[in-house]
Amino acid sequence: MHIVKTLISITFLASLPVSALAWDHEMERGVDLYKAGDSDVGVSLVCDPNSVYGTTVSAVMVAFGADPDISAVTTFRFPDLIRIDAAMIHGRISKAENQDGVWEPLLAGLRAHSAVEISLNGEMRTVALGDPLPFTCL
């Protein structure tokens, strides 16, 4: 039950407005939270490298506009032309549900680039990520 409450809190935090120019970082109950984007689209990472809650809750979350609870295939395109198609469930791409090996390349792209183009349900947005960061996600 405690894990569910924590995940709900993290999802709420990820849906809040984020900086348009760079990754914002904060620590919440031993879990690293990174956020970038603007009011049109936000990208958040929840990193739990130490398995604080007994299982990994690491995830990439995407919120298009006011809807942070989208389930659809999401395409990430990086400036080096790497394209990653990932199944997003309720606004998150979870490390625990690492289908088709998308977790590692998605993290590598976010760690290496200052922008990403995200396509979802026929809509495309570019997110300025700012300076790449060495996220604690594994």
DACORHU-V876875 format. One record per residue. SS is DSSP state (~ for helix, > for strand, _ for the rest). OMEGA is omega in degrees with one decimal (none if undefined). D_LAST is the distance of its C-alpha to the last C-alpha in Angstrom with 1 decimal. Layout:
ss = (SS:SS)
omega = (OMEGA:OMEGA)
d_last = (D_LAST:D_LAST)
//
This chain:
ss = (_:~:~:~:~:~:~:~:~:~:~:~:~:~:_:_:_:_:_:_:_:_:_:>:>:>:>:>:_:_:>:>:>:>:>:>:>:_:_:_:>:>:>:>:>:>:>:_:_:_:_:_:_:_:_:_:_:_:>:>:>:>:>:>:_:_:>:_:_:_:_:>:>:>:>:>:>:>:_:_:_:_:>:>:>:>:>:>:>:_:_:>:>:>:_:_:_:_:~:~:~:~:~:~:~:~:~:~:~:~:~:~:_:_:>:>:>:>:>:>:_:_:>:>:>:>:>:>:_:_:_:_:_:_:_:_:_:_)
omega = (179.7:179.1:179.4:178.4:178.9:179.3:177.2:178.2:179.8:178.4:177.4:179.5:-178.8:-178.4:179.1:178.4:-177.8:-179.2:-178.8:-170.8:-176.1:175.1:169.6:-179.2:172.1:177.8:-179.4:178.0:176.9:180.0:178.0:177.1:177.5:-178.5:174.9:177.3:178.9:-176.4:178.1:-179.1:178.2:175.4:178.2:172.8:173.0:-176.3:178.1:-174.7:-177.6:-178.7:-177.4:-176.1:175.7:177.1:-178.1:173.1:-179.4:-177.7:167.8:179.8:179.8:176.3:175.1:-179.7:-175.5:-174.9:178.3:-172.9:-177.7:172.7:-178.1:172.6:-178.0:179.6:175.6:176.1:-179.2:-178.0:178.5:177.0:172.9:-179.6:179.4:175.3:-176.0:176.1:178.5:-179.4:-177.7:175.1:-177.5:170.8:-170.1:173.5:-178.6:179.2:-174.4:-177.6:176.9:175.9:-177.4:-173.3:-175.7:179.3:178.1:177.1:179.5:178.4:179.3:178.5:-170.3:-170.8:179.5:177.6:174.7:175.1:-177.9:176.9:-176.7:178.4:177.6:177.7:179.3:177.3:173.5:-179.8:173.4:-176.1:-175.5:-179.3:177.0:-179.7:173.8:-176.8:179.8:177.7:177.7:none)
d_last = (24.5:22.7:19.4:21.3:22.8:19.5:18.2:21.6:21.4:18.0:19.5:22.6:21.0:19.2:22.6:24.3:25.4:23.1:23.9:25.1:24.4:21.0:17.8:18.7:16.4:17.2:16.2:17.5:17.9:14.8:12.5:11.7:13.6:14.0:17.1:19.1:22.2:25.7:27.9:27.9:24.2:21.2:17.5:15.2:11.5:10.8:7.7:8.1:5.9:9.3:10.4:13.4:15.1:14.9:12.6:9.5:11.0:8.2:10.4:12.1:15.7:18.8:22.3:25.3:28.2:28.9:27.2:23.6:24.1:24.3:23.6:23.9:22.5:21.0:21.1:19.1:21.0:19.9:22.7:22.1:23.2:20.0:20.3:17.8:19.5:17.4:19.1:18.8:20.0:21.5:19.9:16.2:13.9:11.8:8.8:11.3:13.8:12.1:15.5:16.6:13.3:12.8:9.2:8.1:11.5:11.5:8.6:10.4:13.5:12.8:11.7:14.9:17.6:19.8:20.8:20.0:22.7:22.1:24.6:25.2:28.4:30.4:29.4:27.6:26.3:24.9:22.5:22.7:19.3:20.8:19.3:15.9:13.3:10.4:8.3:6.3:3.8:0.0)
//
